[in-house]
Amino acid sequence: MEQDLRTAIKTRALALHYQPLFTIQDQKILGFEALLRWRHAERGYISPTEFIPLAEETGMIFGLGEWVLEQACADALAWGGGRKIAVNLSSIQFRDPNLPATIGAIIKRSGLPADRLELEVNAGVLIEDTDAVMGMLVEIRALGVRISMDDFGTGFSSLSSLKRFPFDKIKIGRAFVSQLLADNEDGVTVKAILALGHSMGMVASAEGVESAEQFDYLHLEGCDEAQGFLLGRPMPFEYALALCNVPDVTGSEQQISTLDGHFPLLGGAQH
């Protein structure tokens, strides 16, 4: 598996797919999140949850992470409309003290305006060598890049993390969103996260939105952004580009049939 992954990275056999991100209030496309995909010649599709930890364990994540960022920035240039691109950073990448300089160089080479790049980090990065990580986050922010905390409310994420570094966005994980209507406790948690984020001047985003009921709930509670299978599945670059070229993308039936069902479907969320 390790050798196959090294070969895949070397031969550029991995690909980026892009999941659309929408505003909740007016259902306009804001941009995309870059997601890494690997289709093995013999084993077929291999989940990122399987090969990303391997890349982190072996150190391949450093070169792979640079390629992902470089490719994502280059692709985002074609979208136009000021649409942003979100890229996940592994906590392992923060062990490289040159990370801010690397990000800055990639932005410069790509020509993408820095404010169109959004880097997603897990709060776990603040556990290891906090001072060093904080210093890098400050340097990255100084480039004009936006930084969001992924999966807020799970794992190591906490209020203390937000106090240590003023993130631009907090993302509500799918673990909470998936149980919004079935579990009242998760509904209370989501409300609390939204209130906390807004009180600190942060954008609140929800991932894993898969039903119109979940979307309506988030809309009612004032969530700012959302992504998920209801709105659009991860898609190849060509589909993302075509989606950007459709005027006023709000999920009409006419638009949905155009590209093999890759267009967003908001269902009953527009009532």
C-alpha positions in Angstrom: 0.0 0.0 0.0 2.8 2.4 0.9 4.7 1.7 -2.3 1.5 2.1 -4.4 0.8 5.4 -2.8 4.4 6.6 -3.4 4.0 5.6 -7.1 0.6 7.3 -7.3 2.0 10.5 -5.9 5.0 10.4 -8.2 2.9 9.7 -11.3 0.2 12.2 -10.3 -2.4 9.3 -10.3 -4.3 11.0 -7.5 -7.0 13.6 -8.4 -8.8 16.5 -6.8 -12.5 16.7 -6.7 -14.4 19.7 -5.6 -17.5 20.0 -3.4 -19.5 23.2 -3.8 -20.1 25.5 -0.9 -23.2 27.6 -0.7 -24.6 30.5 1.2 -27.6 29.4 3.2 -29.6 32.6 3.1 -29.7 33.1 -0.7 -28.3 29.7 -1.9 -25.5 31.2 -4.0 -22.3 29.3 -4.7 -19.4 30.7 -2.8 -16.7 28.3 -3.9 -15.5 24.7 -3.4 -13.6 22.5 -1.0 -10.8 20.5 -2.6 -11.0 16.8 -1.7 -8.3 14.2 -2.6 -9.3 11.1 -4.5 -7.4 7.9 -5.4 -8.7 5.2 -7.7 -6.3 2.3 -7.5 -5.7 0.3 -10.7 -6.5 -3.0 -8.9 -8.3 -2.1 -5.7 -10.5 0.6 -7.1 -11.5 3.6 -5.0 -9.5 3.9 -1.8 -11.0 6.2 0.9 -9.0 9.2 2.1 -9.5 7.9 5.6 -7.2 5.0 4.6 -4.5 6.6 2.6 -4.2 10.1 4.2 -3.1 8.6 7.6 -0.6 6.5 5.7 0.8 9.6 4.0 1.0 11.3 7.4 2.8 8.4 9.0 5.4 8.1 6.2 6.0 11.8 5.7 4.5 11.7 2.2 2.0 14.2 3.3 4.5 17.1 2.9 5.0 16.7 -0.8 1.4 15.6 -1.3 0.1 18.6 0.6 2.1 21.0 -1.6 0.8 19.4 -4.7 -2.8 19.6 -3.5 -2.5 23.3 -2.7 -0.7 24.1 -5.9 -3.3 22.3 -8.0 -6.3 23.7 -6.1 -5.1 27.3 -6.5 -4.5 26.8 -10.2 -7.9 25.3 -10.7 -9.7 28.0 -8.7 -8.3 30.7 -11.0 -10.6 29.4 -13.7 -13.8 29.7 -11.7 -13.9 33.5 -11.6 -16.5 35.5 -9.7 -14.2 35.7 -6.7 -15.2 32.2 -5.7 -12.9 30.8 -3.0 -11.1 27.5 -2.7 -10.9 25.6 0.7 -8.0 23.3 1.2 -7.4 21.0 4.3 -4.0 21.2 6.0 -2.8 18.2 8.0 -1.5 18.8 11.5 1.6 17.0 10.4 2.3 19.8 7.9 2.7 22.2 10.8 5.9 20.3 11.8 7.6 22.0 8.8 8.7 25.5 9.9 8.7 26.6 6.2 5.0 25.9 5.8 4.0 29.7 5.7 6.7 30.4 3.2 5.6 27.5 1.1 2.0 28.6 1.1 3.1 32.2 0.2 5.2 30.9 -2.7 2.4 28.8 -4.1 -0.1 31.7 -4.0 2.4 33.9 -5.8 3.1 31.3 -8.5 -0.6 30.6 -9.1 -1.7 34.2 -9.2 -4.7 33.5 -7.1 -5.7 36.4 -4.8 -4.8 35.3 -1.3 -8.3 36.2 0.1 -9.8 33.5 -2.2 -7.8 30.8 -0.4 -9.2 29.3 2.8 -7.2 26.8 4.8 -9.0 24.4 7.0 -7.2 23.1 10.1 -8.2 20.8 12.9 -8.0 22.1 16.5 -5.6 19.3 17.2 -2.8 21.3 15.6 -2.9 23.6 18.7 -2.1 20.7 21.0 1.5 20.1 19.7 4.0 22.9 20.3 1.3 25.6 20.6 3.7 28.6 20.3 5.3 27.3 17.1 1.9 26.5 15.5 0.5 29.8 16.6 3.4 31.6 15.1 2.8 29.8 11.8 -0.9 30.5 11.8 -0.2 34.2 12.3 2.3 34.2 9.4 -0.2 32.5 7.2 -3.0 34.9 8.1 -0.6 37.8 7.3 -0.5 36.5 3.7 -4.2 37.4 3.4 -5.4 33.8 3.6 -8.5 32.9 5.6 -8.2 30.2 8.2 -11.1 28.0 9.4 -11.4 25.4 12.2 -12.7 22.1 10.9 -15.1 19.9 12.9 -15.6 22.4 15.7 -17.1 20.7 18.8 -15.4 17.4 18.3 -12.0 16.0 19.3 -9.7 18.7 20.6 -11.7 21.7 19.5 -12.9 24.0 22.3 -13.5 27.5 23.3 -9.9 27.8 24.5 -8.8 27.1 20.9 -10.8 30.0 19.6 -9.4 32.2 22.3 -5.8 31.3 21.4 -6.3 32.1 17.7 -9.1 34.1 16.0 -10.2 31.8 13.3 -12.2 33.3 10.4 -14.6 30.5 10.3 -15.8 27.5 12.4 -17.2 24.4 10.6 -19.9 22.4 12.3 -19.0 18.7 11.7 -21.4 16.2 10.0 -21.6 14.3 13.3 -23.8 17.1 14.7 -25.6 18.0 11.4 -26.7 14.4 10.7 -28.6 14.1 14.0 -30.2 17.6 13.9 -33.8 16.4 13.8 -33.4 13.0 15.4 -31.5 14.2 18.5 -32.5 17.4 20.3 -29.2 17.5 22.1 -27.3 17.9 18.9 -29.7 20.7 18.0 -28.8 22.5 21.2 -25.1 22.0 20.4 -25.5 23.4 16.9 -27.3 26.5 18.2 -24.6 27.0 20.8 -21.8 26.8 18.2 -23.6 29.2 15.9 -24.1 31.7 18.7 -20.5 31.3 19.8 -19.1 31.8 16.3 -21.2 34.8 15.5 -20.5 36.4 18.9 -16.8 36.2 18.0 -17.2 37.6 14.5 -16.7 34.3 12.8 -18.5 32.8 9.8 -20.4 29.6 10.7 -20.5 26.8 8.2 -22.1 23.3 8.3 -20.9 20.3 6.4 -22.7 17.0 5.7 -26.0 18.6 4.9 -28.0 15.7 3.3 -31.7 16.6 3.7 -33.9 19.6 3.1 -35.0 19.4 6.8 -31.4 19.8 8.0 -30.9 22.7 5.5 -34.1 24.4 6.8 -33.1 24.0 10.4 -29.7 25.6 9.7 -31.4 28.4 7.7 -33.8 29.1 10.6 -30.9 29.2 13.1 -28.9 31.7 11.0 -26.0 29.4 9.8 -24.0 31.2 7.1 -22.7 28.5 4.8 -23.4 24.9 4.0 -22.1 21.9 2.0 -23.2 18.3 1.6 -24.8 15.8 -0.7 -28.1 17.7 -0.8 -26.3 20.7 -2.3 -23.7 19.0 -4.5 -21.4 16.0 -4.3 -17.6 16.2 -4.9 -17.0 16.6 -8.6 -14.1 16.7 -11.1 -12.7 20.1 -12.0 -14.6 20.1 -15.4 -17.9 19.8 -13.6 -17.1 22.5 -11.1 -16.1 24.8 -13.9 -19.3 24.2 -15.7 -21.3 24.7 -12.5 -19.7 28.1 -12.1 -20.7 29.0 -15.6 -24.4 28.4 -14.9 -26.1 31.8 -14.2 -27.9 32.1 -10.8 -27.2 28.6 -9.5 -30.0 27.9 -7.1 -30.9 24.3 -7.8 -33.7 24.5 -10.4 -34.8 21.3 -12.1 -33.6 22.5 -15.4 -30.0 23.0 -14.2 -29.9 19.7 -12.3 -30.2 17.5 -15.4 -27.4 19.3 -17.3 -24.4 17.6 -15.9 -25.3 14.0 -14.9 -26.9 15.0 -11.6 -23.8 16.8 -10.3 -25.7 20.1 -9.9 -26.9 21.1 -6.5 -30.3 19.9 -5.4 -31.9 22.0 -2.6 -35.2 20.1 -2.6 -37.7 21.6 -0.3 -35.3 24.1 1.2 -36.5 26.9 -1.0 -40.0 27.2 0.4 
